[in-house]
């Protein structure tokens, strides 16, 4: 059994779930986990695999056939040039969130104050900011103790210091009343239940709904209201808040911040031209 043989089987058995280019990427990620770079996949394509290698490829394929995301199969995901442990307790980091990190980093490189990530999940935002804005003190909050355990390990693996807080962003008292932050950043749940039929099975069946969906379609901005309330109490006078948003609710999210006294409120687009982020300041 060669790498070429295994690759063909991946292409055949995953064809109903993914496009050919996606299957290629998935196969490369699985192979990379056991030491096969893209170059080695080509150079050794006709060499026989060891029994251990063959069993690994097929154990992964069995999980992938059930639509389990490749990141969970591997137990890790790449994000902003770093690697993060992931499991079904945390959302898989998305490219759009890399854009959010890039925006916050570029605009706050000299920050010597405090930055907090609300709803940190795997810690990908907080850890990436800690790695790139070394002068700032980074905190990260999440309601899930299981998610925080993953986030703590990711901070340790990436050799950064992050203060992790177990708490609910919808409770503005989840941090001390007098604590102020220069930057508040969040990628909160923002997918409406009505959007579920547009989502892939690998997302719906495996990723944590707590991190994806708002409780009620009648209140799609529930977590942005919480971020507004938290920011009113805990954002410093010259501070900024950055949020990833639902692309269909950009104007509504912007209006929410403006109506609650925030200034310089902007809707920013992602690389695909979709409304993806809101940025606002206290003054």
N, C-alpha and C positions, 0 to 999 in steps of 0.2 A: 504493500500500500504506500503510494507516494503522495507528496503534497499536492501534485496535480490531480490525483484521484480524489483526494478529500475535497479539494476546491470545487471540482465538478459536482460532487454530491451536495455541497452547500448550495451551489447555484440551482440545483434541481429541487431540493427540498424546501428552500426558502423562497422560491419563485412566486408563490401566491401571497407572500407577505410583504416583499420588498422589491424595489426596482433593481436591475442588474448592478448598477453602480453602488447602491447601498449594500448589496450582498458582498461585493468586492471589499468595501470598507469594513464590514462586519468581520469578514474572514481575516483581513489583515490585523484587526484589533485582537481577535482571538489568538492568532499566530504570534503576535508581538508579546503576548503574556508569557509565552514559553520560549521567548528568545529568538523568534524568527522576524528579522527586519524585512522591509519590502525587498531589499536587494537579495537577501538570503532566500526569500520565497521564490525568486526567479532562478538564482544560481543553483538551488537544491531542489528544484521542482520535480526532478525525475529520480531523486534519491529515496530510498525506502525509509519510512518513519520507524522509530522504535515503537514497541508495544505501548509504552507509557505515553508517548506523544499521540499515537493513534487514539488511545482511549480518551485522552484529554479532548481532542478535537470532537470526538463523537459525544462525549458527555455534554459539551457545550452546545453541539448541534441539537441534541434532544431538548434542551431548555429553550433554545432559540426557536425551534419549531412550534413551541407553545406561546410564542410572541413575547417571551421575556426579553427586556432590553439588554443589549450586549454589555452595557455598562454594569448592570447587576450581575450578569454572567461572569464578567471579569472581576467584579468587586471594586472597580475603580473607574474614574473618568478624568479626562484631561480638561483643564480649564485655565485659561490665561497663563499658559506656559508652566503650569503646576499640575500636580497629580493629586486627586482626591479619592479617598475611600468613599464608596456609596453602597447602600443597600436599600431595601424597600421602606426603610424608616425615613429616607430623605429623597427629595426631588433630585433628579439628574440635572446637573448644571447645563444651561442652554447658551448658545452663542450670543443671543440678545443680552444676556446678563453679563457676558464678557464686555459688551459695549458699555453697559452701565458702569462696570468697574473701571474701564478705560476713561470714561468721562469724569468720574469722581477723582481718579488718580491724577489726571492731567490738570484739573482745576484746583487741586489741593496738595500739590507736591510738597509745598513748604509748610504745611499745617503742623503746628506744634501743640495743638489742642486735642480735643476728644472727638472721636468718630464712633457712632453706634450703628449697627446693622440690625434692623428689626425683622424677625422671622428668618433667622440665619440658615436653618436647614443644615446642609453639609458643611456650612462655614465657608463656602467658596468665595463669597463677597468679602467677608471680614478677613479671612486669611490672605486673600490676594491683596487687599489694601494694606494689611500689616506688612506684607512682603515688600510692597512698593512705596509706602509712605512711612518710612522708619521713624520719623520724628513725632508721629502722632500716637496717641493711646487709643487702641481699638477695643471696643466692646461689642458683644453680639448676644442677642436675646432670642429665645425660642420657647414656645409653649410645650414642646415635646422633649422629655428627658432622653428618649432614645436618640433623637436627632442630635442633641447636645453632646452625647457620648461620641458620636461619629465626628462631630465638628471639633471636639477637643483633640481627638486623635489626629485629625487633619492638621490642626495647628502644630501639634508636636512633630508630625512627620515633615512638615514644611519649615520647621524651626523658627516659629514666630510666637510672640506673646499676645494672646487675646484674652480679655476678661469675658467669660461666658456667664450668662444670666438666665435662669429658668423663670419664665414669666410670660404673661399674655400681653401682646402689644395693645390690646383693646382696654387694658387697665393702665392708665397714665401713671399710676403709683407703683408700677413694677420696678422702677428705679427710685432712689431717694428723691424727695420732692424738690430739693435745691440743686440737684445735679444738672448741669448744662452741657450741651454738646455743640461743637462747631459744625459738624456735619451729621445729618441723619439720613441714612440710606435704607431702602427697602425694596424687595421684590416680593410683595405679598400675594396671597391667593387672589386671583382676579378672573378666573374662568367661570362663566355662568353655566348652570346645569343645562340650559337649552343648547349649549355648544358641544355637549358630549357626543352627539351623533356625528360631529365633524372630526372627532379625535380618533387616533389609531388605537387598536386593541392593546398594543404594548404599553401605552400610557394609561389607559383606563383600567387595565387589569392589574398593573403592578405598581404604578407610582402612587404615593400617598395622597389621597383625596383631600386630606387636611391642608396640604400645601398647595393644592391646585384650585379648589372650588370655593366660591362664596356660598354661604348657607342658603341664601334665598335669591332667586332672580329678581325679586322685588326690591332688593337692597344690594345691587352689584358693587356699590362703592363702600361697603361696610368697613373694609380694612383701611381704605384711604381716609375715611372719617376718623378712624382710630389714629392714624398717622398724623392727621391734622391736630387732633386733641393732644397727642403726645408732644408734637412739635411746639404747640402753643405754650406748653409748660417747660419744655426741656431744650429748645433750640436757643442758642446764644443770640445776642442782639444782632450780630453781623453774620449769623450762620446761614447755611443752605440745607435744603432737604431735596433729595433726589429719589424718584420712584420709578420702577418699571410699571407699565400700565397695560390695560386691555386696549388693543388698537382701535376698537370700536367706541371707546368711551373717553377719548382724549379731551374733547371739549368739556364734557361733564366733570372730569377730574380736575381740569384747570379751573373751572368755575368754582368748584368746592374750595380750593385753596384761596382763590381771590375773595370769595364771600366771607372767608374766615380771617381776613386781614393780612394775607401774605402778599408780597410784592414781587415784581420781576418774574412772574409766573410764565414759564415757557413750556410749550409742547415740542419735544425733540423727536426726530425720526430716526429709525434704525437704518441699517445698510440697505434694506429692501424698500425704503421709502415709506414705511408704515409708522404711524404715530405710536411711539413705544416708551417714551420717558416724559416725566414732568419734573421740572426743576423750579424751585421757588425759594425766596429769601424772606427774612423777617422785615426788612425795610429796603 
